[in-house]
Amino acid sequence: MAPDRRTRPPRRHVFRLALRAATSKLTTVICRAGLSQDTHLKPFDSMRSATARQPFAPHSSGRFFDAGDTFSDLRSDASEATRHIGRASAFRGNEEKRMLKRLRTGQKMAVGFGAVLVLLTAMSGFSLLQMRHLEGQLNDIVDVNMVEQQLAMDMRSAANQMAILNRDVLLQEDMNQLQATRQALVTVNQVYDTAETRLREMFETSPSTLPEESRLMKLAEEARKAAQPKLDQATQLALNGRKIEAAQLLQGPALAPQLGWIQSLSALAEEENNMTRDTAAQAQASLKQAIILTTTLAITAILMGIAAAWGLSRSITRPLAKAVDMTEALARGELGTRAQVDSRDEVGQLLGAMNRMADSLCGVVHTVRLASDSIATGSREIAAGNIDLSQRTEAQAASLQQTAASMEELTSTVRSNADTARLASQLALSASTVAGRGGEVVGQVVDTMQSITASSRKIGDIISVVDGIAFQTNILALNAAVEAARAGEQGRGFAVVAGEVRVLAGRSADASRQIRQLIDASVKNVESGAHLVSEAGSTMTDIVKQVHRVADLMGEITAATEEQTLGIAQVSAAVQQLDYVTQQNAALVEESAAAAGSLRDQSSRLVQSVASFQLTAPSESANSDWDQPLLAHG
């Protein structure tokens, strides 16, 4: 039954209070470093004097942070937050241990890495906020303070330039130079007016304008109003030629307002310069704050990461070490060893499964011990019976082997006769086949000789045609020679050609006569060979008939011998089959005897092997009946 919530120990409440205090301190540190109460940055507020600064996020004590706070305050707040975290961790120690034991390995890793990631995310967010804060300060320096400082310096420079030009008017005699100086005064006045207008607009529109700046600006405007009319009057007097009166005016009534004007502008420029310098110093201070706080958060994240890694490692390695010890004990045969399961993760499930496996192994080994003795006794009896059966089977197999040997000799003799008759029949068939092929070849030779005779006659006819062509060519050559002789000197070349043609025609006629003689002799020889081949074909036909008769007789002899061989082979096969079966039985009996002997030996070794297992823990083995080794029966 679950305990009542009201009776739960207050450790969780103490942890929550400590964690809440640590969170509050960290929030205060971050807010004091750069976040306002409404989560908006106010980069311009930190640039002003202490009298005009607007507060940032409230401190835990109720006061507001400003640039006057020291870094020691931030460090103390961060240290206090770390102490709160330590106290919370101390109060939460046992609770976390119990919680970790209930978590799975993946959940433990998610919790450890998640805490580190949360701190890293907080550190990254704080760094981004500080960079935005520094960006605002730098933008304020560049876009506001430096611009205001430059405008104030431009106004002071213009005022000094006007004072110089007013005195130049007194020293110049040339009217053109006076007009140029007057034009320069107008230009300088325009420059001053432009700078004054821009500076006034910046003071009016900027929310960070200090009262001191407005006061100095107003003082400079009033000083100009007091000095400008007198300076203009002195310039006009000088242009009208009344330089003595102008000099008296500049050195008298106009001197004090002019000096006051320039001094007010110098004070304004100095104020802007000081503000720029103060803002830069505060930016450096903010950077140092960011470095300190980021380093603090980084160290905290590292320490938490180390703690998470250490805790996660112990929560995994210690149960694994138990599993290894139990596995080694099981490997040594100590089946009574059990591991204490105190977690619900995968390693705890593994230890539980190993305990159940050890229980199952104990039951199996106990059953094997009880059965091994019975197996050993039965195997000895089977081995003795198989030895007797093997001896009787071997004697029967020896008798059958002698009978089979006699039948094998008879079968071998008959098979040899059959093989000889079969070989003679094959030779006769081969001779008949060869003779038939010889007759066919002779017939082909006769046909070939007849073809050669016909071809020779055709060649003789062709030679006759060639001889006629040569004769006609000779006649044509004679006609050509006659015509060339009639042509006289012009036909001499043609006569030479005709003579060559006659020579060639004569040679062709001689060659055709020689070929005709050779063809006639060849035809006579071919006719003689054809007659001889025809006689050889008749002789081969008689030989083929005789060989076929011999082959038929040998086939009959071979068939009779094969029938005799088949009968003897069947008798021999029956004897061999009987011998084979007997040999198989003998071999089977021998194998059975060997298997029985092997079973006897294996059962003895099984008894010895099972005896090496301890079915109870080593401390309980003296009182256990299971761990008594069974003696192997020889």
C-alpha positions in Angstrom: 0.0 0.0 0.0 1.4 3.4 -1.0 2.3 5.8 1.9 0.1 8.8 2.5 1.4 12.0 0.9 1.2 13.8 4.2 3.5 11.3 5.8 6.1 11.7 3.0 9.5 13.0 4.4 10.1 16.7 3.7 13.3 16.1 1.6 11.4 16.7 -1.6 10.1 20.0 -0.3 13.5 21.1 0.8 14.9 20.2 -2.6 12.2 22.2 -4.4 12.9 25.2 -2.2 16.6 25.0 -2.8 16.2 24.5 -6.5 13.7 27.4 -6.6 16.3 29.6 -4.8 19.0 28.5 -7.2 16.8 29.3 -10.2 16.0 32.7 -8.8 19.6 33.5 -8.3 20.6 32.4 -11.8 17.7 34.5 -13.2 18.9 37.5 -11.2 22.4 37.1 -12.5 21.2 36.9 -16.1 18.7 39.8 -15.7 21.3 42.0 -13.9 23.7 41.3 -16.7 21.5 42.7 -19.5 17.7 41.9 -19.3 15.2 44.5 -18.2 12.1 43.6 -16.1 9.9 43.5 -19.2 12.5 41.4 -21.1 13.4 44.3 -23.4 17.0 45.6 -23.7 17.7 49.2 -22.9 21.2 49.7 -24.3 21.0 53.5 -24.0 20.2 53.6 -20.3 23.6 52.2 -19.3 25.5 55.0 -21.1 24.3 57.9 -19.0 25.4 59.2 -15.7 24.3 57.6 -12.4 21.8 60.4 -11.8 19.9 59.7 -15.1 20.2 55.9 -15.4 17.0 54.0 -15.6 16.9 50.7 -13.7 17.3 47.3 -15.3 15.8 44.1 -13.8 15.4 44.2 -10.1 17.8 42.5 -7.8 16.6 39.8 -5.4 17.0 42.3 -2.6 14.6 44.7 -4.3 17.3 47.2 -5.6 18.0 47.8 -9.3 21.2 47.1 -11.2 23.2 49.9 -12.7 26.7 50.4 -14.1 27.9 51.3 -10.6 27.5 47.7 -9.4 30.8 45.8 -9.2 31.7 42.5 -10.6 32.0 41.1 -7.1 28.2 41.4 -6.8 27.6 39.3 -9.9 30.2 36.7 -8.8 28.7 36.5 -5.4 25.2 36.0 -6.9 26.6 33.2 -9.2 28.4 31.6 -6.3 25.2 31.7 -4.2 23.2 30.1 -7.0 25.9 27.4 -7.3 25.6 26.8 -3.5 21.9 26.5 -3.8 22.3 23.9 -6.6 24.7 22.0 -4.4 22.3 22.0 -1.5 19.5 20.9 -3.7 21.7 18.1 -5.1 22.6 17.0 -1.5 19.0 16.9 -0.5 18.1 15.1 -3.6 20.9 12.6 -3.6 19.1 9.5 -2.3 15.9 10.4 -4.1 17.9 10.6 -7.4 19.5 7.3 -6.7 16.1 5.7 -6.3 14.8 7.4 -9.4 17.8 6.4 -11.5 17.2 2.8 -10.5 13.7 3.0 -11.9 14.8 4.6 -15.2 15.9 2.7 -18.3 19.4 3.3 -19.7 18.0 5.4 -22.6 16.1 7.6 -20.1 19.2 8.0 -17.9 21.2 9.2 -20.9 18.4 11.5 -21.9 18.2 13.0 -18.4 22.0 13.5 -18.2 22.6 14.9 -21.6 19.3 16.9 -21.4 20.5 18.7 -18.3 23.8 19.6 -19.9 22.0 20.7 -23.1 19.6 23.0 -21.0 22.6 24.7 -19.4 24.4 25.0 -22.7 21.2 26.5 -24.2 20.9 28.9 -21.3 24.6 29.9 -21.7 24.0 30.4 -25.5 20.9 32.5 -24.9 22.7 34.6 -22.3 25.7 35.1 -24.7 23.3 36.2 -27.4 21.6 38.7 -25.0 25.0 40.0 -24.0 26.0 40.4 -27.6 22.8 42.3 -28.4 23.5 44.5 -25.4 27.0 45.2 -26.5 25.7 45.8 -30.0 23.3 48.4 -28.7 26.1 50.1 -26.7 28.4 50.1 -29.8 25.6 51.4 -32.0 24.9 54.1 -29.4 28.6 55.1 -29.4 28.8 55.2 -33.2 25.4 56.6 -34.1 24.7 58.9 -31.2 27.7 59.9 -29.0 30.3 60.2 -31.7 27.9 62.1 -34.0 26.9 64.5 -31.2 30.6 64.9 -30.3 31.5 65.7 -33.9 28.6 68.2 -34.2 29.7 69.9 -31.0 33.3 70.1 -32.3 32.0 71.4 -35.6 30.1 74.1 -33.8 33.1 75.1 -31.7 35.4 75.1 -34.8 32.9 77.3 -36.6 32.7 79.7 -33.7 36.5 80.0 -33.6 36.5 80.5 -37.4 34.0 83.3 -37.1 36.1 85.0 -34.4 39.2 84.7 -36.7 37.3 86.1 -39.7 35.9 89.0 -37.6 39.4 90.0 -36.8 40.5 89.5 -40.4 38.0 92.2 -41.4 39.8 94.7 -39.3 43.2 93.9 -40.9 42.1 93.9 -44.6 42.1 97.1 -46.7 41.1 95.8 -50.1 37.4 95.9 -50.7 37.4 92.6 -52.6 39.1 90.8 -49.7 36.6 92.3 -47.4 33.7 91.0 -49.5 35.4 87.5 -49.6 35.8 87.5 -45.9 32.2 88.5 -45.5 31.1 85.7 -47.7 33.3 83.3 -45.7 31.5 84.5 -42.6 28.2 83.7 -44.2 29.4 80.2 -45.1 30.8 79.5 -41.6 27.5 80.7 -40.1 25.6 78.3 -42.4 27.9 75.5 -41.2 27.3 76.4 -37.6 23.5 76.6 -38.2 23.5 73.2 -39.8 25.5 71.6 -37.0 23.4 73.3 -34.4 20.1 72.3 -36.0 21.2 68.6 -36.3 22.5 68.5 -32.7 19.3 70.2 -31.4 17.2 67.6 -33.3 19.2 64.7 -31.9 18.8 66.1 -28.4 15.1 66.5 -28.9 14.4 63.1 -30.5 16.9 60.9 -28.6 15.4 59.4 -25.4 18.8 59.2 -23.9 19.6 62.9 -23.9 20.7 64.0 -20.5 19.6 67.2 -18.8 23.3 68.4 -18.7 23.5 68.1 -22.5 20.3 70.1 -22.9 21.5 72.7 -20.4 24.8 73.1 -22.2 23.1 73.3 -25.6 20.7 76.0 -24.3 23.6 77.8 -22.7 25.5 77.8 -26.1 22.4 79.1 -27.9 22.0 81.9 -25.4 25.7 82.8 -25.6 25.4 82.9 -29.4 22.3 85.1 -29.1 24.3 87.4 -26.9 27.5 87.5 -29.0 26.2 87.2 -32.6 24.6 90.7 -32.9 27.7 92.4 -31.6 30.0 90.4 -33.9 27.7 91.2 -36.9 27.7 94.9 -35.9 31.5 94.9 -35.7 31.7 93.3 -39.1 29.4 95.9 -40.6 31.3 98.7 -39.1 34.5 97.4 -40.6 32.9 97.0 -44.0 31.7 100.7 -43.7 35.3 101.7 -43.0 34.8 102.4 -39.4 37.5 99.8 -38.3 38.5 101.7 -35.1 34.9 101.5 -33.8 34.7 97.9 -34.9 38.0 97.0 -33.1 36.7 98.8 -30.0 33.5 96.8 -30.2 35.3 93.5 -30.6 37.7 94.2 -27.8 35.1 95.7 -25.5 31.4 94.8 -25.3 31.6 91.8 -27.8 34.7 90.1 -26.2 33.0 88.6 -23.1 29.9 87.2 -24.9 32.2 85.8 -27.6 34.4 84.1 -25.0 31.4 82.8 -23.1 30.0 81.4 -26.4 33.2 79.6 -27.2 33.6 78.3 -23.7 30.0 76.9 -23.7 30.7 75.1 -27.0 33.9 73.7 -25.5 32.0 72.5 -22.4 29.4 70.9 -24.7 32.1 69.2 -26.8 33.9 68.1 -23.6 30.7 66.7 -22.2 30.1 64.7 -25.4 33.7 63.4 -25.4 33.3 62.3 -21.7 30.0 60.5 -22.5 31.6 58.7 -25.4 34.5 57.6 -23.2 32.1 56.6 -20.4 30.0 54.6 -22.8 33.1 52.7 -24.1 34.2 52.0 -20.6 30.7 50.6 -19.7 30.8 48.5 -22.9 34.1 47.0 -21.7 32.6 46.4 -18.3 29.6 44.7 -19.9 32.0 42.5 -21.9 33.8 41.5 -18.7 30.5 40.7 -17.1 29.5 38.6 -20.0 32.8 36.7 -19.9 32.5 36.1 -16.1 29.0 34.9 -16.3 29.5 32.8 -19.4 32.5 31.2 -17.8 30.5 30.5 -14.7 27.7 28.9 -16.7 30.2 26.9 -18.7 31.9 25.6 -15.6 28.5 24.8 -14.1 27.6 22.9 -17.3 30.9 21.1 -17.3 30.5 20.1 -13.7 27.0 18.9 -14.2 28.1 17.0 -17.3 30.8 15.4 -15.4 28.4 14.5 -12.6 25.9 13.1 -15.0 28.5 11.1 -16.9 29.9 9.7 -13.6 26.4 8.8 -12.3 25.3 7.3 -15.6 28.6 5.4 -15.8 28.2 4.0 -12.3 24.5 3.1 -12.9 25.6 1.0 -15.9 29.0 -0.3 -15.1 28.2 -1.6 -11.5 25.3 -3.8 -12.7 27.4 -4.9 -15.6 30.2 -5.9 -13.2 27.7 -8.0 -11.3 26.6 -9.6 -14.5 30.3 -10.3 -15.4 30.9 -11.9 -11.9 27.8 -14.0 -12.2 28.8 -15.1 -15.7 32.3 -16.1 -14.5 30.7 -18.0 -11.6 28.4 -19.9 -14.0 31.4 -20.6 -16.3 33.2 -22.2 -13.2 30.1 -24.4 -12.7 28.8 -22.5 -9.6 25.1 -22.7 -10.6 23.9 -21.6 -7.2 25.3 -18.1 -7.7 22.6 -15.3 -7.9 22.9 -11.6 -8.6 21.1 -9.0 -6.6 18.7 -7.0 -8.9 18.2 -3.4 -7.7 17.3 -1.6 -10.9 14.7 -1.8 -13.6 16.8 -0.8 -16.6 18.1 -3.2 -19.3 21.0 -4.3 -17.1 18.7 -5.1 -14.3 16.5 -7.1 -16.7 19.7 -8.9 -17.8 20.6 -9.8 -14.2 17.0 -11.1 -13.7 17.2 -13.1 -16.8 20.6 -14.6 -15.8 19.1 -15.5 -12.4 16.2 -17.3 -14.1 18.7 -19.0 -16.5 20.8 -20.2 -13.5 17.6 -21.6 -11.9 16.8 -23.4 -15.2 20.3 -24.8 -15.4 20.1 -26.1 -11.9 17.0 -28.0 -12.8 18.5 -29.3 -16.0 21.7 -30.5 -14.4 19.8 -32.2 -11.6 17.7 -34.0 -14.1 20.8 -35.0 -16.1 22.5 -36.3 -13.0 19.5 -38.6 -12.3 19.4 -39.9 -15.9 23.1 -40.3 -16.5 23.4 -43.4 -14.2 20.5 -45.2 -15.9 22.0 -44.4 -19.3 25.4 -45.8 -18.2 23.8 -49.1 -17.0 21.7 -49.6 -20.1 24.7 -48.8 -22.4 26.8 -51.6 -20.8 24.1 -54.2 -21.4 23.6 -53.1 -25.0 27.4 -53.3 -25.6 27.6 -56.9 -24.3 24.7 -58.1 -26.5 26.1 -56.4 -29.6 29.4 -58.1 -29.2 27.9 -61.6 -29.3 25.7 -60.8 -32.3 28.8 -59.4 -34.1 30.7 -62.6 -33.7 27.9 -64.8 -35.1 27.3 -62.4 -38.0 31.0 -62.4 -38.9 31.0 -66.3 -39.2 28.0 -66.3 -41.5 29.6 -63.5 -43.6 32.8 -65.6 -44.1 30.9 -68.6 -45.6 29.0 -66.3 -48.0 32.3 -64.7 -49.0 33.6 -68.1 -50.2 30.5 -68.9 -52.2 30.5 -65.4 -53.7 34.2 -65.9 -54.7 33.4 -69.2 -56.6 30.5 -67.6 -58.4 32.7 -64.6 -59.2 35.3 -66.9 -60.9 32.6 -68.7 -63.0 31.0 -65.4 -64.0 34.4 -64.0 -64.9 35.1 -67.0 -67.3 31.7 -66.7 -69.0 32.0 -63.0 -69.3 35.4 -63.4 -70.9 33.9 -65.7 -73.6 31.1 -63.3 -74.2 33.5 -60.4 -74.5 35.6 -62.4 -77.0 32.5 -63.3 -79.1 31.3 -59.7 -78.9 34.7 -58.5 -80.0 34.7 -60.9 -83.0 31.2 -59.8 -84.0 32.2 -56.1 -83.7 35.3 -56.8 -85.9 33.1 -58.5 -88.5 30.7 -55.7 -88.5 33.6 -53.2 -88.8 35.0 -55.2 -91.8 31.6 -55.2 -93.4 31.3 -51.5 -92.9 34.7 -50.9 -94.3 34.1 -53.1 -97.3 30.8 -51.2 -97.9 32.6 -47.9 -97.7 35.3 -49.3 -100.1 32.6 -50.2 -102.6 31.1 -46.7 -102.3 34.5 -45.1 -102.7 35.2 -47.2 -105.9 31.8 -46.2 -107.3 32.7 -42.6 -106.6 36.0 -43.0 -108.3 34.2 -44.4 -111.4 31.9 -41.4 -111.4 34.9 -39.1 -111.0 36.8 -40.7 -113.9 33.7 -40.4 -116.1 33.5 -36.7 -115.1 37.2 -36.2 -115.9 36.7 -37.9 -119.4 33.8 -35.5 -120.1 35.8 -32.5 -118.9 38.7 -33.6 -121.1 36.5 -33.7 -124.2 35.1 -30.3 -123.4 38.7 -28.9 -123.0 39.5 -30.4 -126.5 36.5 -28.6 -128.0 37.6 -25.4 -126.3 41.2 -25.8 -127.7 39.7 -26.3 -131.2 37.9 -23.0 -130.8 41.1 -21.3 -129.6 43.0 -22.8 -132.6 40.3 -21.3 -135.0 40.6 -17.9 -133.3 44.4 -18.0 -133.8 43.9 -18.9 -137.4 41.5 -16.0 -138.0 43.8 -13.6 -136.1 46.6 -14.6 -138.4 44.5 -13.9 -141.5 43.4 -10.6 -140.0 47.1 -9.7 -139.4 48.0 -10.6 -143.0 45.2 -8.3 -144.2 46.4 -5.6 -141.9 50.0 -6.0 -143.3 48.7 -5.7 -146.9 46.8 -2.5 -146.1 49.8 -1.1 -144.3 52.0 -1.8 -147.4 49.4 0.0 -149.5 49.6 3.0 -147.1 53.3 3.3 -147.7 55.3 5.3 -145.3 52.2 6.2 -143.2 51.3 2.6 -142.5 54.7 1.4 -141.5 53.9 1.5 -137.8 50.6 -0.3 -138.4 52.6 -3.0 -140.3 54.9 -3.5 -137.4 51.9 -4.0 -135.1 50.4 -6.4 -137.6 53.6 -8.4 -137.7 53.6 -8.7 -133.9 50.0 -9.9 -134.0 50.9 -12.6 -136.5 53.7 -13.8 -134.3 51.4 -14.0 -131.3 48.7 -15.8 -133.4 51.3 -18.3 -134.5 52.4 -18.9 -130.9 48.8 -19.3 -129.8 48.3 -22.0 -132.5 51.4 -23.9 -131.4 50.3 -23.9 -127.8 46.8 -25.0 -128.6 48.2 -28.0 -130.7 50.4 -29.0 -127.7 47.4 -28.8 -125.3 45.3 -30.8 -127.7 47.9 -33.6 -127.7 48.1 -33.6 -123.9 44.3 -33.7 -123.6 44.0 -36.6 -126.0 46.6 -38.6 -124.0 44.8 -37.8 -120.8 41.5 -39.0 -122.1 43.0 -42.3 -123.1 44.5 -42.8 -119.7 41.2 -41.8 -117.9 39.3 -44.4 -120.0 41.8 -47.1 -119.0 41.6 -46.2 -115.3 37.8 -46.1 -115.4 37.7 -49.7 -116.8 40.1 -50.9 -114.0 38.0 -49.1 -111.3 34.8 -50.8 -112.6 36.4 -54.2 -112.2 37.6 -53.3 -108.7 34.0 -52.2 -107.8 32.7 -55.7 -108.8 35.3 -57.4 -106.6 34.5 -55.2 -103.6 30.8 -56.0 -103.9 31.6 -59.8 -103.6 33.8 -59.1 -100.6 31.0 -57.1 -98.8 28.6 -59.9 -99.2 31.0 -62.5 -97.7 31.8 -60.1 -94.8 28.1 -59.6 -94.0 27.6 -63.4 -93.8 30.5 -63.7 -91.3 29.1 -60.8 -89.2 25.7 -62.5 -89.0 27.2 -65.8 -87.7 29.3 -63.9 -85.1 26.1 -62.1 -84.0 24.3 -65.4 -83.3 27.3 -66.6 -81.3 27.4 -63.4 -79.3 23.7 -63.5 -78.5 23.9 -67.1 -77.1 27.0 -66.2 -75.1 25.2 -63.1 -73.6 22.2 -65.1 -72.6 24.5 -67.5 -70.8 26.4 -64.6 -69.1 23.1 -63.0 -68.0 21.9 -66.2 -66.3 25.2 -66.7 -64.4 25.3 -62.9 -63.6 21.9 -63.2 -62.0 23.0 -66.1 -59.8 26.2 -64.2 -58.9 24.2 -61.1 -58.2 21.9 -63.0 -55.8 24.9 -64.4 -54.0 26.6 -61.0 -53.9 23.4 -59.4 -52.6 23.2 -62.0 -49.9 26.9 -61.4 -49.1 26.4 -57.7 -49.2 23.5 -57.8 -46.8 25.4 -60.1 -44.5 28.4 -57.7 -44.6 26.1 -54.8 -43.9 24.6 -56.7 -41.0 28.1 -57.5 -39.7 29.1 -53.9 -40.1 25.9 -52.6 -38.5 26.5 -55.0 -35.6 30.1 -53.8 -35.2 28.9 -50.2 -35.4 26.2 -50.9 -32.8 28.8 -52.5 -30.6 31.1 -49.6 -31.0 28.2 -47.1 -30.4 27.3 -49.0 -27.3 30.9 -48.8 -26.1 31.1 -45.2 -27.0 27.7 -44.6 -25.2 29.1 -46.3 -22.2 32.2 -44.1 -22.2 30.2 -40.9 -22.9 27.8 -41.7 -20.1 30.7 -42.1 -17.8 32.2 -38.8 -18.9 28.7 -37.2 -18.6 28.4 -38.3 -15.0 31.9 -36.9 -14.3 31.0 -33.6 -16.1 27.7 -33.2 -14.3 29.4 -33.9 -11.0 31.5 -30.7 -11.5 28.5 -28.4 -11.2 27.5 -27.0 -7.9 23.8 -26.6 -7.7 23.9 -24.4 -4.6 26.0 -21.4 -3.5 29.5 -22.2 -2.3 28.5 -21.3 1.3 25.6 -23.8 1.2 27.4 -26.7 -0.6 28.2 -28.5 2.6 24.5 -28.9 3.4 23.3 -29.6 -0.1 22.5 -33.1 -1.6 22.7 -31.9 -5.2 26.4 -31.1 -5.4 27.6 -34.6 -4.5 29.3 -35.9 -7.6 28.0 -39.1 -9.2 30.7 -41.7 -9.7 31.3 -42.8 -13.3 30.7 -46.5 -13.8 33.4 -48.3 -15.6 
